[in-house]
Amino acid sequence: MICYQCGQRIPDEEPHYNGYEKTVCKPCFSDATRCFVCRFPGKQMQTVEGLGPECEFCRREQADILREGMDLTAQLAPLQAFLQRFEVQAPPMPQFVWADRLELRTLQTDADLPPEDFIDDFLRYCYPVWYLDGQFHLLKRIARPTFIVHATVQLAVAHYARRFKLPNLAGNSPFHTLARGWCHWLGYTVAGLLQFEQLQRELRRWPELGAQGEFQRWEAMARHRKPPQMVAFFKANLGALAKKHLQSP
């Protein structure tokens, strides 16, 4: 394998990154500037003001990029139907607020990182879509597959946040981590069904800082139980934890 960035051969035993049928060695992936849309370390990056560097592949595939002000209604109907299978009632007319990546990160974390540097916070430090107090905040430019998967997560978050009268599911109690893990797993499941393999791999690892909650619990359970069984188990446990950890369910 030859690294797309440096042109050097990648040893067989060395970890590497794949994207757009290109392979990038671990040192280049660690050091190179990455696209704010897809995280790929392109060679012909161009900066989009307020958002960050955009790679040559995202510029080439503009038809698959959602931009600020676009009508997202057509993207949502299949997600709402999918979530109904898991007894999640997604809002019929979500209110979207387009934000740059630093605004979005600020909503989710207190990570102290220099704002002038490119930060790999697209998934590591924040979700690219984030529900808070009745609104869905999302990047001003986002790849359609990324939106579909992460909107699934946050539509589910909105359902449970409304159910328990919370602004979102941020928090460290067992209730919060159980609920966040479930919502994260729903997005992971959509990525698998749609064969968004890179997104599915990323969801198994990111976001860090515990944002994905007890995701691994649901991933393991899905190997042995069908969705109706998982829904019943989740609802029973969530209700018990709500009584214990929330003041007023």
C-alpha positions as CSV (number, residue, x, y, z in Angstrom):
1,M,0.0,0.0,0.0
2,I,1.2,3.5,-0.9
3,C,0.3,6.5,1.3
4,Y,-1.8,9.1,-0.6
5,Q,-0.2,11.9,1.4
6,C,3.5,11.2,1.4
7,G,3.8,8.6,-1.3
8,Q,5.7,6.2,0.9
9,R,5.0,2.5,1.2
10,I,3.0,1.6,4.3
11,P,4.3,-1.5,6.1
12,D,1.8,-4.3,6.3
13,E,1.8,-4.3,10.1
14,E,1.3,-0.5,10.4
15,P,-2.2,0.9,11.1
16,H,-3.6,3.1,8.3
17,Y,-6.7,5.1,7.4
18,N,-8.9,4.4,4.4
19,G,-11.2,6.8,2.6
20,Y,-12.3,7.6,-1.0
21,E,-10.4,4.4,-2.1
22,K,-7.2,6.1,-0.8
23,T,-4.9,4.9,2.0
24,V,-3.1,7.2,4.4
25,C,-0.3,6.1,6.7
26,K,-0.6,6.6,10.5
27,P,2.0,9.4,10.7
28,C,0.3,11.4,7.9
29,F,-3.1,10.9,9.4
30,S,-1.9,12.1,12.8
31,D,-0.1,15.2,11.4
32,A,-2.0,16.3,8.3
33,T,-4.8,18.8,8.3
34,R,-8.2,17.0,8.0
35,C,-11.3,18.0,6.2
36,F,-14.0,19.5,8.5
37,V,-16.7,17.7,6.5
38,C,-15.4,14.1,6.2
39,R,-12.2,14.1,8.3
40,F,-10.1,12.9,5.4
41,P,-6.5,14.4,5.2
42,G,-6.7,15.6,1.7
43,K,-3.8,17.0,-0.3
44,Q,-5.6,20.0,-1.9
45,M,-7.3,21.6,1.1
46,Q,-9.2,24.9,0.8
47,T,-10.4,26.8,3.8
48,V,-14.1,27.6,4.2
49,E,-14.5,30.6,6.4
50,G,-15.8,29.8,9.9
51,L,-15.8,26.0,9.2
52,G,-12.2,24.9,8.4
53,P,-10.4,23.1,5.7
54,E,-12.4,21.2,3.0
55,C,-10.8,18.4,1.0
56,E,-10.7,17.9,-2.7
57,F,-13.1,15.0,-2.5
58,C,-15.9,16.9,-0.7
59,R,-15.5,19.7,-3.2
60,R,-15.9,17.2,-6.0
61,E,-19.0,15.6,-4.5
62,Q,-20.9,18.8,-3.8
63,A,-24.2,17.1,-4.7
64,D,-23.9,15.1,-1.6
65,I,-23.1,18.0,0.7
66,L,-25.9,19.7,2.7
67,R,-25.4,23.4,3.2
68,E,-26.8,26.2,5.4
69,G,-30.4,27.1,4.5
70,M,-31.2,23.9,2.6
71,D,-34.6,22.2,3.2
72,L,-33.8,19.0,5.1
73,T,-37.4,17.6,5.1
74,A,-36.7,14.9,2.5
75,Q,-33.8,13.6,4.5
76,L,-35.9,13.2,7.6
77,A,-38.9,11.1,6.6
78,P,-37.0,7.7,6.4
79,L,-35.3,8.4,9.7
80,Q,-38.5,9.1,11.4
81,A,-40.0,5.9,10.0
82,F,-36.9,3.9,11.2
83,L,-37.1,5.3,14.7
84,Q,-40.8,4.4,15.0
85,R,-39.7,0.8,15.0
86,F,-37.9,1.5,18.3
87,E,-40.9,3.4,19.7
88,V,-39.1,6.7,19.2
89,Q,-41.4,9.6,18.1
90,A,-39.2,12.0,16.3
91,P,-40.5,15.6,16.0
92,P,-42.3,16.0,12.7
93,M,-40.9,19.5,12.0
94,P,-37.5,19.8,13.7
95,Q,-36.1,23.3,14.1
96,F,-32.5,23.4,12.7
97,V,-29.9,26.0,13.6
98,W,-26.8,26.0,11.4
99,A,-23.6,26.7,13.3
100,D,-19.8,26.7,12.7
101,R,-17.8,24.0,14.3
102,L,-16.5,26.1,17.2
103,E,-20.1,27.1,18.1
104,L,-21.2,23.5,18.0
105,R,-18.3,22.3,20.1
106,T,-19.0,25.0,22.7
107,L,-22.5,23.6,23.2
108,Q,-21.1,20.2,24.0
109,T,-17.7,20.5,25.8
110,D,-15.5,22.7,27.8
111,A,-12.4,21.4,26.0
112,D,-9.7,24.1,26.1
113,L,-8.2,24.1,22.6
114,P,-6.8,27.0,20.6
115,P,-9.7,28.3,18.3
116,E,-7.2,29.3,15.6
117,D,-5.9,25.8,15.1
118,F,-7.6,23.1,13.2
119,I,-9.1,20.7,15.7
120,D,-10.1,17.2,15.0
121,D,-13.4,17.9,16.9
122,F,-15.8,16.9,14.1
123,L,-16.4,13.7,16.0
124,R,-13.9,13.6,18.8
125,Y,-15.1,16.6,20.6
126,C,-18.6,17.0,19.3
127,Y,-21.4,15.5,17.4
128,P,-21.9,17.3,14.0
129,V,-25.6,17.5,14.9
130,W,-26.6,18.3,18.5
131,Y,-30.1,18.6,20.1
132,L,-30.6,21.2,22.8
133,D,-33.8,22.8,24.2
134,G,-36.0,22.0,21.2
135,Q,-33.4,22.9,18.5
136,F,-31.1,20.8,16.4
137,H,-27.8,22.5,15.9
138,L,-25.7,21.3,12.9
139,L,-22.6,22.2,10.9
140,K,-23.2,24.8,8.2
141,R,-21.8,22.3,5.7
142,I,-22.2,18.6,6.3
143,A,-22.0,15.4,4.2
144,R,-25.4,13.9,3.6
145,P,-24.4,10.4,5.1
146,T,-23.0,12.1,8.2
147,F,-26.2,14.1,8.6
148,I,-28.4,11.1,8.2
149,V,-26.6,9.0,10.8
150,H,-26.1,11.8,13.4
151,A,-29.6,13.2,12.9
152,T,-30.9,9.8,13.8
153,V,-28.9,9.9,17.1
154,Q,-30.2,13.4,17.9
155,L,-33.8,12.8,16.9
156,A,-33.8,10.0,19.4
157,V,-32.2,12.2,22.0
158,A,-34.9,14.8,21.4
159,H,-37.6,12.1,22.1
160,Y,-36.2,11.1,25.4
161,A,-35.3,14.6,26.5
162,R,-38.9,15.7,25.9
163,R,-40.2,12.7,27.6
164,F,-38.3,13.5,30.8
165,K,-38.4,17.3,30.4
166,L,-34.7,17.7,29.9
167,P,-32.8,20.1,27.7
168,N,-30.9,17.1,26.2
169,L,-29.2,13.9,27.5
170,A,-25.9,15.4,28.6
171,G,-25.0,14.2,32.1
172,N,-23.1,11.6,33.9
173,S,-25.8,9.8,35.9
174,P,-26.6,6.1,35.0
175,F,-29.8,7.4,33.4
176,H,-28.0,9.8,31.1
177,T,-25.3,7.3,30.0
178,L,-27.9,4.5,29.4
179,A,-30.1,6.8,27.3
180,R,-27.2,8.3,25.3
181,G,-25.7,4.9,24.6
182,W,-29.1,3.8,23.2
183,C,-29.4,6.8,20.9
184,H,-25.8,6.4,19.8
185,W,-26.5,2.8,18.9
186,L,-29.6,3.7,16.9
187,G,-27.4,6.0,14.7
188,Y,-24.8,3.2,14.5
189,T,-27.5,0.8,13.3
190,V,-28.6,3.2,10.6
191,A,-25.0,3.5,9.4
192,G,-24.8,-0.2,9.1
193,L,-28.1,-0.6,7.3
194,L,-27.1,2.0,4.7
195,Q,-23.5,0.6,4.4
196,F,-21.9,3.8,5.6
197,E,-18.9,1.7,6.7
198,Q,-16.6,4.6,7.6
199,L,-19.2,6.3,9.7
200,Q,-20.0,3.0,11.4
201,R,-16.4,2.6,12.3
202,E,-16.1,6.1,13.6
203,L,-19.2,5.7,15.8
204,R,-17.6,2.7,17.5
205,R,-14.7,4.9,18.5
206,W,-15.9,8.5,18.7
207,P,-17.0,10.9,20.2
208,E,-14.6,10.5,23.1
209,L,-15.1,12.1,26.5
210,G,-17.9,9.6,27.2
211,A,-20.4,11.3,24.9
212,Q,-21.5,8.0,23.5
213,G,-22.6,6.6,26.9
214,E,-23.2,2.9,27.2
215,F,-23.1,2.3,23.5
216,Q,-21.1,-0.9,23.7
217,R,-23.8,-2.5,25.9
218,W,-26.4,-2.1,23.2
219,E,-24.0,-3.2,20.4
220,A,-23.3,-6.4,22.3
221,M,-27.0,-7.0,23.1
222,A,-28.0,-6.6,19.4
223,R,-26.0,-9.7,18.5
224,H,-28.4,-11.8,20.6
225,R,-31.7,-10.0,20.9
226,K,-34.3,-8.7,18.4
227,P,-35.3,-5.0,18.4
228,P,-38.6,-5.5,20.3
229,Q,-36.8,-7.3,23.1
230,M,-34.2,-4.6,23.2
231,V,-36.8,-1.8,23.3
232,A,-38.6,-3.5,26.2
233,F,-35.4,-4.0,28.1
234,F,-34.3,-0.4,27.5
235,K,-37.6,1.1,28.5
236,A,-37.8,-0.9,31.7
237,N,-34.3,0.1,32.8
238,L,-34.6,3.7,31.7
239,G,-37.8,4.2,33.7
240,A,-36.2,2.7,36.8
241,L,-33.1,4.9,36.5
242,A,-35.3,8.0,35.9
243,K,-37.1,7.5,39.2
244,K,-33.8,7.1,40.9
245,H,-31.7,9.8,39.3
246,L,-34.2,12.4,38.0
247,Q,-36.2,14.7,40.3
248,S,-39.3,14.7,38.1
249,P,-39.7,12.2,35.2
